[in-house]
Amino acid sequence: MQSKKTVFLLALLTFSIFVQAQNSNSYWQQHVDYTMEVDMNVKNYQYNGTQKLIYTNNSPDELSRVYYHLYFNAFQPGSEMDMRLQNIEDPDGRMMKDGKSRIADLKPDEIGFLHVSSLTQDGEDVTFKEEGTVLVVELAKPIPSGGKTTFELDFKGQVPVQVRRSGRNNAEGVALSMSQWYPKLAEYDFEGWHADPYIAREFHGVWGDFDVKLTLDKDYVVGGTGYLQNPQEIGHGYETPGTKVKKVKGKTLTWHFKAPMVHDFMWAADPDFIHDTLKMEDGPVLHFLYKNDPEIVDNWKKLQPKTAEAMEFFSKNIGKYPYEQYSVIHGGDGGMEYAMGTLITGGRKFGSLVGVMTHEMAHSWFQQVLATNEAKHEWMDEGFTTFISTLCMNQIMAQNKENPFDNTYNGYRRLALSGKEQPQTTYADRYDNNFAYGISAYSKGAIFLAQLGYIIGQDKLMETLRKYFNDFKFKHPVPNDIKRTAEKVSGMELDWYLVDWTQTTNTIDYSIKEVVADGGKTKVTMERIGLMPMPLDILVVYADGTQETLYAPLRMMRGEKANPYPEIKRTVLDDWPWAYSTYGFTIDKPLNEITAILIDPSQLMADVDLENNLWQAQE
């Protein structure tokens, strides 16, 4: 991206505006309200819970069945996650030991499980069946369109030895990393039910309000999603300074959290957590919970002002963070985003610690507020998060890279030329290998935006991001929504871009085919080698040191971007229709006065072969 910065004004996001106010265009989504009480035994890592769930059917359909996710059942020998791990050619190294699946070797007291023992609908028993990580529920009575129903259930779980994201006693000694831990109602939307099994990654959920009480050993410090309702009973740094913490009898404490308008609930706990807070002037309270380990404490202290800088960057460039707190919590097996916080491993070098915090925090906008269906459109979450967090790191860590996306583009080219690329429409769990998934979701997804800036202009790109967030917050947008937003902002037609980049593996490859003298002028012939079309910025360098740019718009765009190099003279050429594989233009100077011609000086077009993008005069 160009180093030139543009300052944008944006309206503050008002959290109290619920998306149902947007229903004038027939948009709808379901709503859930969870009330849960959980008792955790920190000795055997088993827990019992009750859940009351009020479900609002805002769909136009009558529903006779619902589904719950039971994610912890994935951590059992023979599960779909275990089988996938054993059969994929490049398994996640965190889930392997001595070349074998760690899940396959879990003993009965090490596995994870989540079982529902009773379930009623409005007081009536229902029929339910556990199928791996999904609970299939046949309703006692259908839920009509516009209707509400109340589910009540009892459940029992066991926290698995930490293998992936969730678990107990992770590699850095954090006792409990509790994500995907409760029976979670599956999403139903205009496409139908999304009761995807938990095989490897990516989630989708229903927004709602959570009221959660967690009872566990009083020595444990808890952090996670939601606002603590009883800080004076809890202490541990949550109480108002200067007030006295009430003494609670017994060996346990009950932590009471409430979380409005979230689609998941995460928590972590450890008896050795240090708990720090930082109140931003125009932002949320930041919470930091991390192990009291002398080797990491200094980095976690230095992390705190950088977290505030990242929060400010994202709120300015995407939209106002809509919650009153955000927590960075030591736990998990790398970095993973959740509502109002993240779990990250803490034994990192400082730059890495800031990097993973920044990436996971950026998910708060793209996954926790916009919340695309990650299982189907993972690139819209991981890729957009990678894009904005890369820009953030370039600023807050003073990296000062002219193009901070160099490595991102190089990664994409490796995939595109490997023969292993699959379209981004592939389900997250359906990739042949993790290499293809990772680059497709993160790198190619980030390039979707970086390259969009090349097409419509950097100022229009950032305007698109802010409008996209403002228009689709709390709405589960789909790929067409980001495309249509960019079209409205830019005035261009961009369906060709969305289709070629995300629904095919077509590549971009343009070359300077021929440069020849034409009397006192110079004739240049360009060639499109790849199937994917693009507009072209062309830089011409003259022997006297002067420069100019030429711009060949793509005809199907039906528009032109502003000059990205206003300090350099630009000539707009005739449109290049896609079906023509070659394209010519004339430079009004003799050949001997031209030093070089370069396609895309910004390097933001994902051309897979850069060698044929440069023509240089022979000495």
C-alpha positions as CSV (number, residue, x, y, z in Angstrom):
1,M,0.0,0.0,0.0
2,Q,1.2,3.5,-0.7
3,S,2.8,5.3,2.3
4,K,0.5,8.3,1.7
5,K,-2.0,8.5,4.6
6,T,-5.6,9.7,4.3
7,V,-7.5,10.9,7.3
8,F,-11.2,9.9,7.3
9,L,-14.1,11.1,9.3
10,L,-16.6,8.4,10.3
11,A,-19.7,8.3,12.4
12,L,-19.5,6.6,15.8
13,L,-21.1,3.2,16.0
14,T,-24.1,3.3,18.3
15,F,-24.2,-0.1,19.9
16,S,-27.9,0.1,20.9
17,I,-29.1,0.1,17.3
18,F,-30.1,-3.5,16.8
19,V,-30.0,-4.9,13.3
20,Q,-33.7,-5.7,13.2
21,A,-34.1,-2.0,12.5
22,Q,-32.7,-2.8,9.0
23,N,-35.6,-5.1,8.1
24,S,-37.1,-2.8,5.6
25,N,-35.0,-4.6,2.9
26,S,-36.3,-8.1,4.1
27,Y,-33.1,-8.8,6.0
28,W,-33.6,-10.9,9.1
29,Q,-31.6,-13.0,11.6
30,Q,-32.3,-15.1,14.6
31,H,-31.7,-14.1,18.2
32,V,-30.7,-16.0,21.3
33,D,-30.6,-15.2,25.0
34,Y,-28.5,-17.6,27.1
35,T,-28.7,-17.9,30.9
36,M,-26.1,-20.5,32.1
37,E,-24.9,-21.7,35.5
38,V,-21.8,-23.8,35.6
39,D,-19.8,-25.6,38.3
40,M,-16.2,-26.4,37.4
41,N,-14.2,-29.0,39.3
42,V,-10.6,-27.9,38.9
43,K,-9.2,-31.2,40.1
44,N,-10.8,-33.5,37.5
45,Y,-11.6,-30.8,34.9
46,Q,-15.2,-31.8,34.7
47,Y,-18.1,-29.4,34.9
48,N,-21.9,-29.5,35.2
49,G,-24.2,-26.8,33.9
50,T,-27.7,-25.7,33.3
51,Q,-28.7,-23.6,30.3
52,K,-31.9,-21.7,29.6
53,L,-32.1,-20.4,26.0
54,I,-34.8,-18.1,24.7
55,Y,-34.8,-18.4,20.9
56,T,-36.5,-15.9,18.6
57,N,-37.4,-17.1,15.2
58,N,-37.1,-13.9,13.0
59,S,-37.0,-16.0,9.8
60,P,-40.0,-16.3,7.5
61,D,-39.9,-20.1,8.1
62,E,-41.5,-22.4,10.6
63,L,-38.9,-24.5,12.3
64,S,-39.5,-28.1,13.4
65,R,-35.9,-28.9,14.3
66,V,-32.9,-27.2,15.8
67,Y,-29.2,-28.1,16.2
68,Y,-26.6,-27.5,18.9
69,H,-22.8,-27.6,18.6
70,L,-21.0,-29.8,21.1
71,Y,-17.5,-28.8,20.2
72,F,-15.6,-30.7,23.0
73,N,-16.7,-34.0,21.5
74,A,-14.1,-33.4,18.8
75,F,-11.3,-34.2,21.2
76,Q,-11.8,-37.9,21.3
77,P,-10.1,-40.7,19.5
78,G,-11.9,-41.5,16.3
79,S,-13.7,-38.2,16.0
80,E,-13.9,-36.4,12.7
81,M,-11.2,-34.0,13.9
82,D,-9.0,-36.9,14.7
83,M,-9.6,-38.6,11.4
84,R,-8.9,-35.4,9.4
85,L,-5.7,-34.9,11.4
86,Q,-4.6,-38.4,10.5
87,N,-5.4,-38.2,6.8
88,I,-4.4,-34.7,5.7
89,E,-0.9,-34.5,4.2
90,D,0.3,-31.6,6.3
91,P,-1.4,-31.8,9.7
92,D,-1.2,-29.0,12.2
93,G,2.0,-29.5,14.1
94,R,0.4,-28.4,17.4
95,M,-1.9,-31.3,17.2
96,M,0.8,-33.9,16.5
97,K,3.3,-35.7,18.7
98,D,6.0,-38.0,17.3
99,G,4.2,-38.0,13.9
100,K,0.9,-39.1,15.4
101,S,-2.3,-37.4,16.2
102,R,-2.4,-36.2,19.8
103,I,-6.2,-36.8,19.9
104,A,-5.8,-40.4,19.0
105,D,-3.7,-41.0,22.1
106,L,-6.0,-39.2,24.6
107,K,-7.0,-41.4,27.6
108,P,-10.5,-41.4,29.0
109,D,-9.6,-38.8,31.7
110,E,-7.8,-36.6,29.0
111,I,-10.5,-36.5,26.3
112,G,-13.0,-33.7,25.9
113,F,-16.7,-34.4,26.0
114,L,-19.9,-32.4,26.2
115,H,-23.2,-34.3,26.7
116,V,-26.7,-33.0,27.1
117,S,-28.7,-35.1,29.7
118,S,-32.1,-33.5,29.5
119,L,-33.7,-31.0,27.1
120,T,-37.1,-29.4,27.2
121,Q,-38.9,-26.9,25.0
122,D,-41.4,-24.7,26.8
123,G,-41.5,-27.3,29.6
124,E,-42.1,-30.3,27.2
125,D,-39.5,-33.0,26.6
126,V,-38.0,-33.2,23.1
127,T,-36.2,-35.9,21.2
128,F,-32.5,-35.3,20.7
129,K,-29.6,-37.3,19.3
130,E,-25.9,-36.7,19.7
131,E,-24.0,-37.0,16.4
132,G,-20.4,-36.3,17.0
133,T,-20.1,-32.6,17.6
134,V,-23.7,-31.9,16.7
135,L,-26.9,-32.4,18.7
136,V,-30.0,-32.9,16.5
137,V,-33.2,-31.8,18.3
138,E,-36.7,-32.7,17.0
139,L,-39.0,-30.1,18.5
140,A,-42.1,-30.8,20.6
141,K,-43.9,-28.2,18.6
142,P,-42.7,-26.1,15.6
143,I,-41.5,-22.6,16.1
144,P,-43.6,-20.3,13.9
145,S,-42.2,-17.4,12.0
146,G,-41.9,-14.5,14.4
147,G,-42.3,-16.8,17.4
148,K,-40.3,-17.4,20.5
149,T,-39.6,-20.6,22.4
150,T,-37.6,-21.5,25.5
151,F,-35.1,-24.4,25.7
152,E,-33.8,-25.6,29.0
153,L,-31.1,-28.2,29.3
154,D,-28.6,-29.9,31.7
155,F,-25.2,-30.6,30.4
156,K,-21.9,-32.2,31.6
157,G,-18.5,-31.6,30.1
158,Q,-14.9,-32.6,30.5
159,V,-12.2,-30.2,29.5
160,P,-9.7,-32.0,27.2
161,V,-6.0,-31.9,27.6
162,Q,-5.1,-28.8,25.5
163,V,-4.8,-29.8,21.9
164,R,-6.3,-27.0,19.8
165,R,-7.7,-23.7,21.0
166,S,-9.5,-25.0,24.1
167,G,-8.3,-27.2,26.9
168,R,-6.6,-27.6,30.2
169,N,-2.9,-27.1,31.1
170,N,-1.6,-25.7,27.9
171,A,2.1,-25.8,27.0
172,E,2.7,-22.6,29.0
173,G,0.9,-23.9,32.0
174,V,-2.4,-22.0,31.8
175,A,-5.0,-24.1,33.7
176,L,-8.2,-23.5,31.7
177,S,-8.7,-22.1,28.2
178,M,-12.5,-22.4,27.8
179,S,-13.7,-21.7,24.3
180,Q,-16.4,-23.7,22.4
181,W,-17.2,-25.2,25.8
182,Y,-21.0,-25.1,26.1
183,P,-24.0,-26.4,24.0
184,K,-24.2,-23.6,21.4
185,L,-27.3,-23.3,19.2
186,A,-26.4,-23.4,15.5
187,E,-27.1,-20.6,13.1
188,Y,-30.1,-20.6,10.8
189,D,-30.2,-17.9,8.1
190,F,-31.4,-17.4,4.5
191,E,-29.3,-20.4,3.4
192,G,-30.8,-22.7,6.1
193,W,-29.1,-24.4,9.0
194,H,-25.3,-24.2,9.6
195,A,-24.8,-27.2,11.8
196,D,-21.3,-27.9,10.6
197,P,-19.3,-30.5,12.5
198,Y,-16.1,-29.3,14.3
199,I,-13.4,-30.8,12.2
200,A,-10.5,-28.3,12.2
201,R,-11.4,-24.7,12.3
202,E,-13.8,-21.7,11.8
203,F,-17.1,-20.9,13.5
204,H,-20.5,-19.3,12.9
205,G,-23.0,-18.3,15.6
206,V,-26.2,-16.5,16.5
207,W,-26.0,-13.1,18.2
208,G,-27.7,-12.7,21.6
209,D,-27.3,-11.8,25.2
210,F,-25.4,-14.0,27.6
211,D,-25.9,-14.2,31.4
212,V,-23.3,-16.6,32.8
213,K,-22.4,-17.7,36.3
214,L,-19.2,-19.7,36.7
215,T,-18.4,-21.4,40.0
216,L,-14.9,-22.6,40.7
217,D,-12.0,-22.7,43.2
218,K,-11.7,-19.2,44.8
219,D,-7.9,-19.1,44.1
220,Y,-8.5,-19.0,40.3
221,V,-8.6,-15.7,38.5
222,V,-11.1,-15.5,35.5
223,G,-11.2,-13.4,32.4
224,G,-13.1,-13.5,29.2
225,T,-16.3,-12.4,27.5
226,G,-18.7,-10.1,29.3
227,Y,-18.9,-7.6,32.1
228,L,-18.4,-8.9,35.6
229,Q,-21.5,-8.2,37.7
230,N,-20.2,-8.9,41.2
231,P,-16.6,-7.4,41.3
232,Q,-16.8,-6.6,45.1
233,E,-17.4,-10.3,45.8
234,I,-14.6,-11.4,43.5
235,G,-11.7,-9.0,43.9
236,H,-8.7,-10.2,41.9
237,G,-8.3,-6.7,40.5
238,Y,-11.9,-6.3,39.2
239,E,-13.2,-4.4,42.2
240,T,-13.4,-0.6,42.2
241,P,-10.2,0.8,43.6
242,G,-10.5,1.9,47.2
243,T,-13.5,-0.3,48.0
244,K,-13.5,-3.4,50.2
245,V,-14.0,-6.8,48.8
246,K,-16.6,-8.9,50.6
247,K,-15.4,-12.1,52.2
248,V,-17.1,-15.1,50.7
249,K,-17.3,-18.3,52.8
250,G,-16.3,-21.6,51.3
251,K,-13.7,-22.7,48.9
252,T,-15.4,-21.5,45.7
253,L,-16.4,-18.2,44.1
254,T,-19.2,-17.6,41.6
255,W,-18.2,-15.2,38.8
256,H,-21.3,-13.6,37.3
257,F,-20.8,-12.2,33.7
258,K,-23.2,-10.5,31.3
259,A,-22.4,-10.0,27.6
260,P,-24.8,-8.1,25.3
261,M,-25.0,-8.8,21.6
262,V,-22.2,-11.4,21.1
263,H,-22.2,-14.7,19.3
264,D,-20.0,-16.6,21.6
265,F,-18.7,-16.7,25.2
266,M,-15.1,-17.5,26.1
267,W,-13.3,-17.6,29.5
268,A,-10.0,-18.6,30.9
269,A,-8.8,-19.2,34.4
270,D,-5.6,-19.8,36.3
271,P,-4.6,-19.4,40.0
272,D,-1.4,-17.5,39.0
273,F,-2.9,-14.9,36.7
274,I,-1.8,-11.3,37.0
275,H,-4.7,-9.0,36.2
276,D,-3.9,-5.5,34.9
277,T,-6.3,-2.9,33.4
278,L,-5.9,0.1,31.2
279,K,-8.7,2.6,30.7
280,M,-8.6,4.3,27.3
281,E,-9.6,7.9,27.1
282,D,-12.0,7.4,24.2
283,G,-12.4,3.7,24.3
284,P,-12.9,0.5,26.3
285,V,-11.3,-0.7,29.5
286,L,-8.5,-3.1,28.5
287,H,-7.9,-6.2,30.6
288,F,-4.7,-8.2,30.6
289,L,-4.5,-11.6,32.3
290,Y,-1.2,-13.5,32.2
291,K,0.9,-16.0,34.1
292,N,3.1,-14.6,36.9
293,D,6.2,-15.8,35.1
294,P,9.3,-13.6,35.3
295,E,10.2,-14.4,31.8
296,I,7.1,-12.9,30.3
297,V,5.9,-10.2,32.7
298,D,8.0,-7.4,31.2
299,N,6.7,-8.1,27.7
300,W,3.1,-8.2,28.9
301,K,3.6,-4.9,30.7
302,K,5.0,-3.3,27.5
303,L,2.1,-4.9,25.5
304,Q,-0.5,-2.8,27.2
305,P,0.1,0.6,25.6
306,K,0.5,-1.1,22.2
307,T,-2.9,-2.7,22.7
308,A,-4.4,0.7,23.2
309,E,-2.7,2.0,20.1
310,A,-4.1,-0.9,18.1
311,M,-7.6,-0.3,19.5
312,E,-7.4,3.3,18.5
313,F,-6.1,2.4,15.0
314,F,-8.9,0.0,14.2
315,S,-11.6,2.2,15.7
316,K,-10.4,5.1,13.5
317,N,-10.0,3.1,10.3
318,I,-12.9,0.6,10.4
319,G,-15.4,1.8,13.0
320,K,-15.9,2.5,16.7
321,Y,-15.4,-0.6,18.8
322,P,-18.9,-1.3,20.2
323,Y,-18.2,-2.8,23.6
324,E,-16.9,-1.4,26.8
325,Q,-14.1,-3.8,27.4
326,Y,-11.5,-5.9,25.6
327,S,-9.4,-8.6,27.3
328,V,-6.0,-10.0,26.2
329,I,-5.7,-13.4,28.0
330,H,-2.8,-15.8,28.2
331,G,-3.9,-19.2,27.1
332,G,-4.8,-21.4,24.1
333,D,-2.2,-22.7,21.7
334,G,-1.4,-19.6,19.5
335,G,-3.9,-16.9,19.0
336,M,-7.7,-17.1,18.6
337,E,-10.3,-14.4,18.7
338,Y,-13.5,-14.4,20.7
339,A,-16.2,-12.0,21.8
340,M,-14.6,-9.1,23.7
341,G,-11.2,-10.7,23.9
342,T,-8.6,-13.2,22.7
343,L,-6.5,-16.1,24.0
344,I,-2.9,-15.9,23.0
345,T,0.3,-17.7,24.0
346,G,2.5,-15.5,26.0
347,G,6.0,-16.8,25.8
348,R,6.9,-14.8,22.7
349,K,9.4,-12.2,21.7
350,F,7.9,-8.7,22.1
351,G,7.3,-8.1,18.4
352,S,5.5,-11.5,18.0
353,L,3.4,-10.8,21.1
354,V,2.3,-7.4,19.7
355,G,1.7,-9.0,16.3
356,V,-0.6,-11.8,17.5
357,M,-2.5,-9.4,19.8
358,T,-3.0,-7.0,16.9
359,H,-4.3,-9.7,14.5
360,E,-6.6,-11.2,17.1
361,M,-8.0,-7.8,18.1
362,A,-8.7,-6.9,14.5
363,H,-11.0,-10.0,14.4
364,S,-13.2,-8.1,16.8
365,W,-14.4,-6.1,13.9
366,F,-14.4,-8.6,11.1
367,Q,-15.5,-11.7,13.0
368,Q,-17.1,-10.6,16.2
369,V,-19.2,-7.7,14.8
370,L,-19.5,-8.3,11.1
371,A,-19.3,-12.1,11.5
372,T,-19.3,-13.7,8.1
373,N,-19.8,-17.4,8.1
374,E,-16.2,-18.5,8.5
375,A,-16.8,-22.0,7.4
376,K,-17.8,-20.8,3.9
377,H,-16.1,-17.4,3.6
378,E,-13.1,-17.7,5.8
379,W,-11.1,-15.3,3.6
380,M,-13.5,-12.5,4.5
381,D,-12.6,-12.9,8.1
382,E,-8.9,-14.0,8.1
383,G,-8.0,-12.1,5.0
384,F,-9.6,-8.8,5.9
385,T,-8.1,-9.1,9.4
386,T,-4.7,-9.8,8.0
387,F,-5.0,-6.7,5.8
388,I,-5.9,-4.3,8.5
389,S,-3.6,-5.7,11.2
390,T,-0.7,-5.5,8.7
391,L,-1.4,-1.8,8.3
392,C,-1.7,-1.4,12.0
393,M,1.6,-3.1,12.8
394,N,3.3,-1.0,10.2
395,Q,2.2,2.0,12.1
396,I,2.3,1.1,15.8
397,M,5.6,-0.7,15.5
398,A,7.1,1.9,13.2
399,Q,8.0,-0.7,10.6
400,N,7.7,2.0,7.9
401,K,7.4,-0.5,5.1
402,E,6.6,1.1,1.7
403,N,4.6,-2.0,0.9
404,P,3.9,-4.0,4.1
405,F,2.1,-6.7,2.0
406,D,5.3,-8.0,0.2
407,N,5.3,-11.3,2.1
408,T,1.6,-11.6,1.7
409,Y,1.9,-11.4,-2.1
410,N,4.9,-13.7,-2.2
411,G,2.9,-16.3,-0.2
412,Y,0.0,-16.1,-2.7
413,R,2.3,-16.6,-5.7
414,R,3.8,-19.7,-4.1
415,L,0.3,-21.1,-3.8
416,A,-0.8,-20.0,-7.3
417,L,2.2,-21.6,-8.9
418,S,2.1,-24.8,-6.7
419,G,-0.7,-26.5,-8.5
420,K,-2.5,-26.9,-5.1
421,E,-4.7,-23.8,-5.1
422,Q,-8.4,-24.3,-4.7
423,P,-11.1,-21.6,-5.1
424,Q,-11.9,-19.5,-2.1
425,T,-15.4,-20.8,-2.3
426,T,-14.1,-24.1,-0.8
427,Y,-15.4,-24.9,2.7
428,A,-12.7,-24.2,5.3
429,D,-12.5,-27.9,6.1
430,R,-12.5,-29.1,2.5
431,Y,-9.0,-28.0,1.5
432,D,-6.7,-30.8,0.4
433,N,-4.0,-29.4,2.7
434,N,-3.4,-26.8,5.4
435,F,-0.9,-25.0,3.2
436,A,-3.6,-24.2,0.6
437,Y,-6.1,-23.2,3.2
438,G,-3.7,-20.9,5.1
439,I,-2.6,-18.9,2.1
440,S,-6.0,-18.8,0.6
441,A,-7.7,-17.6,3.7
442,Y,-5.0,-15.2,5.1
443,S,-2.8,-14.1,2.2
444,K,-5.2,-14.3,-0.8
445,G,-8.0,-12.9,1.4
446,A,-5.8,-9.9,2.4
447,I,-4.9,-9.3,-1.2
448,F,-8.6,-9.1,-2.1
449,L,-8.6,-5.8,-0.2
450,A,-5.0,-4.6,-1.0
451,Q,-5.6,-5.2,-4.7
452,L,-9.1,-3.7,-4.5
453,G,-7.3,-0.5,-3.5
454,Y,-5.2,-0.8,-6.6
455,I,-8.4,-1.1,-8.7
456,I,-10.5,1.7,-7.2
457,G,-7.9,3.8,-5.3
458,Q,-6.6,3.7,-1.8
459,D,-9.0,6.4,-0.5
460,K,-12.0,4.6,-2.0
461,L,-10.8,1.4,-0.4
462,M,-10.7,2.8,3.1
463,E,-14.0,4.5,2.5
464,T,-15.4,1.1,1.4
465,L,-14.1,-0.6,4.6
466,R,-15.8,2.0,6.8
467,K,-19.1,1.9,4.9
468,Y,-19.0,-1.9,4.9
469,F,-18.6,-2.0,8.6
470,N,-21.2,0.6,9.3
471,D,-23.8,-1.0,6.9
472,F,-23.3,-4.6,7.9
473,K,-22.3,-4.6,11.6
474,F,-24.2,-7.4,13.4
475,K,-25.5,-8.7,10.0
476,H,-23.4,-11.6,8.9
477,P,-22.4,-10.2,5.5
478,V,-21.6,-12.4,2.5
479,P,-19.1,-11.8,-0.4
480,N,-21.6,-9.9,-2.5
481,D,-21.9,-7.3,0.3
482,I,-18.3,-6.2,0.2
483,K,-18.4,-6.1,-3.6
484,R,-21.6,-4.0,-3.7
485,T,-20.2,-1.6,-1.1
486,A,-17.1,-1.1,-3.2
487,E,-19.2,-0.5,-6.2
488,K,-21.3,2.1,-4.5
489,V,-18.2,3.9,-3.2
490,S,-16.2,3.8,-6.4
491,G,-19.0,3.9,-9.1
492,M,-17.3,1.0,-10.8
493,E,-18.6,-2.4,-11.8
494,L,-16.7,-5.1,-9.9
495,D,-18.5,-8.4,-10.3
496,W,-15.7,-9.6,-12.5
497,Y,-13.3,-9.1,-9.7
498,L,-15.3,-10.9,-7.0
499,V,-15.9,-13.9,-9.3
500,D,-12.4,-14.3,-10.8
501,W,-10.5,-13.8,-7.5
502,T,-12.7,-15.8,-5.1
503,Q,-14.6,-18.3,-7.2
504,T,-11.9,-19.5,-9.6
505,T,-8.1,-20.1,-9.5
506,N,-7.6,-17.9,-12.5
507,T,-4.3,-16.0,-12.3
508,I,-3.2,-12.5,-13.3
509,D,-0.2,-12.4,-15.7
510,Y,0.5,-9.4,-17.9
511,S,3.7,-8.8,-19.9
512,I,5.3,-6.1,-22.0
513,K,5.5,-8.1,-25.2
514,E,7.2,-5.7,-27.5
515,V,8.6,-2.2,-27.5
516,V,9.6,-0.9,-31.0
517,A,10.4,2.4,-32.7
518,D,7.6,3.8,-34.8
519,G,9.1,6.8,-36.6
520,G,9.8,9.4,-34.0
521,K,7.5,7.6,-31.5
522,T,7.5,4.3,-29.7
523,K,5.0,1.6,-30.0
524,V,4.3,-0.7,-27.0
525,T,2.4,-3.9,-27.1
526,M,1.1,-5.5,-23.9
527,E,-0.1,-9.0,-23.5
528,R,-2.6,-10.6,-21.2
529,I,-1.3,-14.2,-20.4
530,G,-3.4,-15.1,-17.4
531,L,-7.2,-15.5,-17.5
532,M,-8.0,-12.9,-14.9
533,P,-8.3,-9.4,-16.2
534,M,-7.1,-6.2,-14.5
535,P,-6.7,-2.5,-15.3
536,L,-3.0,-1.5,-15.7
537,D,-0.9,1.3,-14.3
538,I,2.2,1.6,-16.4
539,L,5.3,3.7,-15.4
540,V,7.5,5.1,-18.1
541,V,11.0,6.3,-17.2
542,Y,12.8,8.6,-19.6
543,A,16.5,9.0,-20.2
544,D,16.4,12.6,-18.9
545,G,15.1,11.3,-15.5
546,T,11.5,12.3,-16.0
547,Q,8.6,9.9,-15.5
548,E,5.0,9.6,-16.5
549,T,2.3,7.0,-16.0
550,L,-0.2,5.5,-18.4
551,Y,-3.4,4.0,-17.2
552,A,-5.3,1.4,-19.2
553,P,-8.8,0.9,-17.6
554,L,-10.5,-2.4,-17.9
555,R,-13.6,-1.9,-20.1
556,M,-15.8,-4.1,-17.9
557,M,-15.1,-1.9,-14.9
558,R,-17.1,1.0,-16.6
559,G,-15.1,3.5,-14.7
560,E,-11.6,4.9,-13.9
561,K,-9.8,5.4,-10.6
562,A,-8.1,8.7,-9.7
563,N,-4.4,9.2,-10.4
564,P,-2.6,7.3,-7.6
565,Y,0.5,9.3,-8.3
566,P,-0.7,12.9,-8.4
567,E,2.9,14.2,-8.5
568,I,3.5,12.4,-11.8
569,K,1.8,13.2,-15.1
570,R,-0.8,10.5,-16.1
571,T,-2.3,9.7,-19.5
572,V,-5.5,7.7,-19.5
573,L,-5.5,5.3,-22.4
574,D,-8.4,3.6,-24.2
575,D,-10.2,0.8,-22.3
576,W,-8.7,-2.6,-22.7
577,P,-11.5,-5.1,-23.4
578,W,-10.9,-8.5,-21.7
579,A,-11.3,-10.7,-24.8
580,Y,-8.3,-9.0,-26.5
581,S,-5.2,-10.8,-25.4
582,T,-2.9,-8.0,-26.7
583,Y,-3.2,-4.3,-26.4
584,G,-1.1,-1.5,-27.9
585,F,-0.4,2.1,-27.3
586,T,2.0,4.8,-28.6
587,I,4.4,6.9,-26.5
588,D,5.1,10.3,-28.2
589,K,8.8,10.0,-27.7
590,P,11.5,8.1,-29.7
591,L,12.7,4.8,-28.4
592,N,16.1,6.0,-27.6
593,E,14.7,8.4,-25.0
594,I,13.0,5.7,-23.0
595,T,14.9,4.0,-20.2
596,A,12.3,1.6,-18.8
597,I,8.7,0.6,-18.8
598,L,7.1,-1.1,-15.8
599,I,3.7,-2.6,-15.2
600,D,2.2,-1.7,-11.8
601,P,4.9,0.3,-9.9
602,S,2.8,-0.2,-6.7
603,Q,3.3,-4.0,-6.7
604,L,-0.3,-4.3,-5.5
605,M,-1.5,-6.2,-8.5
606,A,-1.1,-9.9,-7.8
607,D,0.7,-10.7,-11.1
608,V,2.1,-14.2,-10.8
609,D,5.2,-13.5,-13.0
610,L,7.0,-10.2,-12.3
611,E,9.8,-11.0,-14.6
612,N,7.9,-10.0,-17.7
613,N,6.5,-6.8,-16.2
614,L,9.7,-4.8,-16.8
615,W,11.2,-3.6,-20.1
616,Q,14.6,-1.9,-20.0
617,A,16.5,-0.3,-22.8
618,Q,19.6,-2.2,-23.9
619,E,22.9,-0.5,-23.1
